[in-house]
Amino acid sequence: MDTVWNWIMSVHDAIYAVMGSTMYYAIIFLAVIGLIAQWKLYEKAGQPGLAALVPGWNFIVFLKIVGRPASHFWLFFIPIYGQFYMLPKVWIEVVQSFGKRDTIDYVLVILLNGLYILNMGLNYDTRYRGPVYNQAALPPPHKLAPRPQLA
């Protein structure tokens, strides 16, 4: 455990050596953007925006938006599984709840999370479509049979 902690501290020291205290301002700026984004997204989904500021409650509301039970909150505390499987999966479900079903949307929500969520929250064209967890998948498209032509 000490080697992991020493590695984290060495990464921090390397970034701090380059950026100085500006690093902390950048982190605070990104946190504020994330809070505003979550607030707008919750309001668009018909949930209280204030929930974005309250730890724990914001996660329960986050799960409610995608239709997951609140008991799934504990799955995020399982090491590795919670951070590398469950969190991206639920973010993709959030995007699907707002009608975004392209691969580029999934990639953007994982890579540029706060900015993409802010974009969804402020975009007038994006509407909340309802929870997607445990919903039946759409049937695959099928080819139409040719129709006889009338003369």
C-alpha positions in Angstrom: 0.0 0.0 0.0 2.9 2.3 0.7 4.2 2.0 -2.8 0.9 3.0 -4.2 0.7 6.0 -1.9 4.3 7.0 -2.8 3.5 6.7 -6.5 0.4 9.0 -6.0 2.5 11.5 -4.1 5.2 11.5 -6.7 2.6 12.1 -9.5 1.2 15.0 -7.4 4.6 16.4 -6.8 5.5 16.2 -10.5 2.3 18.0 -11.6 2.7 20.6 -8.8 6.3 21.2 -10.0 5.0 22.1 -13.4 1.7 23.9 -12.6 2.2 25.2 -9.1 -0.9 26.2 -7.2 -2.7 26.7 -10.5 -3.3 23.0 -10.4 -5.6 23.5 -7.4 -7.5 26.3 -9.2 -8.0 24.0 -12.2 -9.3 21.2 -10.0 -11.7 23.5 -8.2 -12.9 24.9 -11.6 -13.6 21.4 -12.9 -15.4 20.5 -9.7 -17.7 23.6 -10.1 -18.4 22.8 -13.7 -19.3 19.2 -12.7 -21.7 20.4 -10.0 -23.4 22.8 -12.3 -23.7 20.1 -15.0 -25.2 17.6 -12.5 -27.6 20.2 -11.2 -28.9 21.1 -14.7 -29.2 17.4 -15.6 -31.1 16.5 -12.5 -33.6 19.4 -13.1 -34.0 18.3 -16.7 -34.9 14.8 -15.5 -37.5 16.1 -13.0 -35.4 15.6 -9.9 -34.3 18.3 -7.4 -31.2 20.1 -8.5 -30.1 20.6 -4.9 -29.4 16.9 -4.8 -26.2 17.5 -6.8 -24.7 19.3 -3.8 -25.5 16.6 -1.1 -23.1 13.6 -1.1 -25.0 10.3 -1.0 -28.3 11.8 -2.0 -26.8 12.8 -5.4 -25.9 9.2 -6.1 -29.4 8.0 -5.2 -30.9 10.5 -7.5 -28.4 9.6 -10.2 -29.5 5.9 -9.9 -33.2 7.0 -9.9 -32.7 8.8 -13.2 -31.6 5.5 -14.9 -34.2 3.4 -13.1 -31.8 1.5 -10.9 -32.8 0.6 -7.3 -31.1 2.6 -4.5 -29.5 -0.7 -3.3 -27.1 -0.5 -6.3 -25.4 2.3 -4.5 -23.3 -0.3 -2.7 -22.0 -1.9 -5.9 -19.9 1.2 -6.5 -17.8 0.5 -3.4 -16.5 -2.8 -4.7 -12.9 -2.2 -5.7 -12.2 -2.3 -9.5 -15.7 -3.5 -10.4 -17.4 -0.4 -9.0 -15.0 2.1 -10.7 -14.1 0.4 -14.0 -17.3 -1.4 -14.8 -20.3 -0.1 -12.8 -19.6 3.7 -13.1 -19.1 3.8 -16.9 -22.1 1.5 -17.3 -24.4 3.8 -15.3 -23.1 6.9 -17.1 -23.9 5.2 -20.4 -27.4 4.5 -19.1 -27.8 8.1 -18.1 -26.9 9.1 -21.7 -29.4 6.6 -23.0 -32.1 8.0 -20.7 -31.7 11.2 -22.5 -32.1 9.6 -25.9 -28.4 9.5 -26.9 -27.6 6.0 -28.3 -24.6 6.5 -30.6 -21.2 5.1 -29.7 -19.7 8.6 -29.9 -22.0 9.7 -27.1 -20.9 6.8 -24.9 -17.2 7.6 -25.5 -17.7 11.3 -24.8 -19.6 10.8 -21.6 -16.8 8.6 -20.3 -13.8 10.8 -21.5 -15.3 14.3 -21.0 -17.8 13.5 -18.3 -18.5 16.9 -16.7 -18.4 18.8 -20.0 -20.6 16.4 -21.8 -23.1 16.3 -19.0 -23.1 20.1 -18.9 -23.8 20.0 -22.7 -26.7 17.7 -22.2 -28.1 19.7 -19.3 -28.0 23.0 -21.2 -29.0 21.7 -24.6 -32.6 22.6 -25.4 -33.0 19.7 -27.9 -32.1 17.0 -25.3 -35.1 15.6 -23.4 -35.4 13.1 -20.6 -36.9 9.9 -22.1 -37.3 7.9 -18.9 -35.3 5.2 -17.1 -33.6 2.6 -19.2 -32.5 0.0 -16.7 -34.3 -3.3 -17.2 -36.1 -2.0 -20.3 -36.6 -4.4 -23.1 -34.2 -3.8 -26.0 -35.6 -2.6 -29.3 -36.1 -5.5 -31.8 -33.5 -5.6 -34.5 -34.6 -4.0 -37.8 -35.8 -6.3 -40.5 -35.9 -5.9 -44.2 -39.2 -5.2 -45.8 -40.5 -7.6 -48.4 -41.0 -6.2 -51.8 -44.6 -5.2 -52.6 -46.2 -6.0 -55.9 -46.6 -3.1 -58.1 -50.1 -2.1 -59.4 -50.3 -1.2 -63.0 
